[in-house]
């Protein structure tokens, strides 16, 4: 692999912008960012980054800015990407999946795919599609947002933990070397903490105590993290029971989380920040929510191991309803006209016709 690898980074929002800047620090990599809603601004003016790690950076333009994954049609088809970094939301119930999205950019046996995404079992479709490629697990702990297109505000230090998802088709030492090389590139600027961590799955479960519980509860109630703590009964009746179920599921899966983890996650954000978690922000914007991988997979893993998860089960189905509404608004489901099931002598049908794509 060259000293300055070609990196394709999907997701030009807050996490992706900071990742691109870290990867290009000291010319360690050449990063092409694929973005959507902020593409016009980035292609014209670049990023304005206001960062607790890096200070203020005005007009940062990655090596390349695209509005779609490169293929032969836009002139990048012959490019060999050493790394494809996915820093997008992983909305598993809305195609195309990540494995389909990145397929044109992945060279079999060569490209290393890095999933800087939340949740469990996110690697499964990629292993099925790219059986000879190294797939890395990246768990990011960062506080950053994009209050307007192209403006990134980072108010919590960037920490990312990396290790390979174990691919039985590959030599473990090859996987480890790829992970260590990525850690080296990402942390080369010295302003961020990127660490190879063998127990990164433990870190994924720990993060789920927040993401699979407080995140959807805030989204469903419309209350930010401070207000949910002030609301009558919300913590005792919803948040703590949900978090206890995740802790139990993690333990059943072989990951013992600290006794203080529930308290730590509830108190993590200062109360008077009134911080809207990412899922609440997406609900407010009418965007799809990332509930299948962070809530659904945790629920399925726990129940498979015999863990009772009644709170998570209710939250999951409520999120399904919210997502269905989002799909209807975006034209991804077809709703029969009012009264169409009530023809004389015809029993009303249950359910709706679904058209995805």
Secondary structure, DSSP 8 states (H G I E B T S, - for coil): --SSEEEEEE--SHHHHHHHHHHHGGG-EEEEEE-STTHHHHHHH-EEEEETTTEEEEEE--SEEESS---GGGT-TT---SEEEE-S---TTSSS-HHHHSGGG--TTT-EEEE---SSSTTHHHHHH-TTS-EEEEEEEEEEEEEETTEEEEEEEEEEEEEE---TTS-HHHHHHHHHHHHHHHTTTSSSEEEE-TTHHHHHHHHHHIIIIIHHHHHHHT--HHHHHHSTTHIIIIIHHHHHHHHHHHHHTT----TTHHHHHHTSS-GGG----HHHHHHHHT-----IIIIIHHHHHHHHTT---HHHHHHHHHHHHHHHHHHHHTT-EE---TTTT--TT-----S-EE---
